[in-house]
């Protein structure tokens, strides 16, 4: 308006979306340290995937973690419910899990930008 800058505070997630940079585990750590500590860090430890599979009593698959706004797990990618997380695809799972945790509830709004 009138050539003057408009101060517009944006969250780090929105800024990353605007510049086309993906969110990552570090964003989760900054925005929700508890989720990072309880859902991400254990999988980064040696043997963490095996330990989690034992706790779950079934193999971990490519589905999201239930949240207050999305209480039902959702596939992180098409066919994710049937795709088992392995040590080979664990980095992809963590990337998709973090992206879904941070963005799934605001995905519609992000697409409007």
N, C-alpha and C positions, 0 to 999 in steps of 0.2 A: 504494500500500500504506500504510494507516494515515494517509492524507491528506498524505503527504510527496511532494514532487516526485521524479520519477525521472529522473536525468540520462541522457539518451540522445543521444549524438552522431550527427548525421545529415549526410550529404554534401550539398553545395549542390544537386546534381541531385535528390536525394530531397526536399529542402525545397521546391524549385520545383515538383516534381510534386504534393506535398501541397497547396500553395496554388493550383495550377492555372496556374502561370506557365510559358510555354514556354522551353525552353533556346534559346540563341542562339550566334552566332559568338563573342561575348565569353566565354561559358562554355568553348568549345573552346580559345580562346586561353589561358585560365587553367589549364585541366586538361591540355592537350596542345599546348604552343606549337609543337612541330615540325609536327604535322598542320596547325595553323592557318597556319603560315608556308608550308608546301609545297602545301597543297590549297585553302586559302581565299584567302589574300592574292593569289596570282597572278590569281584570277578577279575580284578587286576593282579591279585596275589597268585603266586604259583599254586596250582591245585584248586584255586577258588571255584572254577566251573564245576569240577567234580564234587566239591563240598556242597555247593548249592543244589546240584542235581540230587544228592543224597537227602538233603533237607526237604526238598520238594517231593521226593519219592517218585520223580519222573523227570525226563530230560527237559531242560529249559528250551523254549521255542521262541520264535520271533513274534512275540506279542508284547503289548505295552503293559506297564504296571498300572493297576487300578488307582485312580485318584478320586478326590472328593467330587469333582465335576464330571469325571468319566469313570464311574465305578466298574464298568465292564471292560476287561482287557480287549484291545483291538489289535488286529494284525499290523505289524510294523511295515510290512510290504505284502503284496499279493501272495497268498499261499503261506504266509508266515506261521500260521497256527500249526502247520504240518512240517515246518522246517526246524530241525533240531540245531541248537547252538553248539558248535564244536570249537576247539581251540583255533582252528583255521579261520572260521568265520566270526569269532568273538569280537574282533575290532569293528566289523560291520554292524553286528548286533548292538554294541555299545553306542556307536554313532547314531543308529536309528532310534535306540531307546532314549538317548539324551535329547535328540531332536523332537521326538514325540512328547516326552515329558515337558519340555519347555514350550513347544509350539502347538501341540494338538488342540489346546483349548482356545487358542487365538488364531488358528490357521485361516478361518474365514476373514477375520479383520486384516490379517497380513496380505491376503490376496487382493484386498481393496486398495492397497497402496500403489 
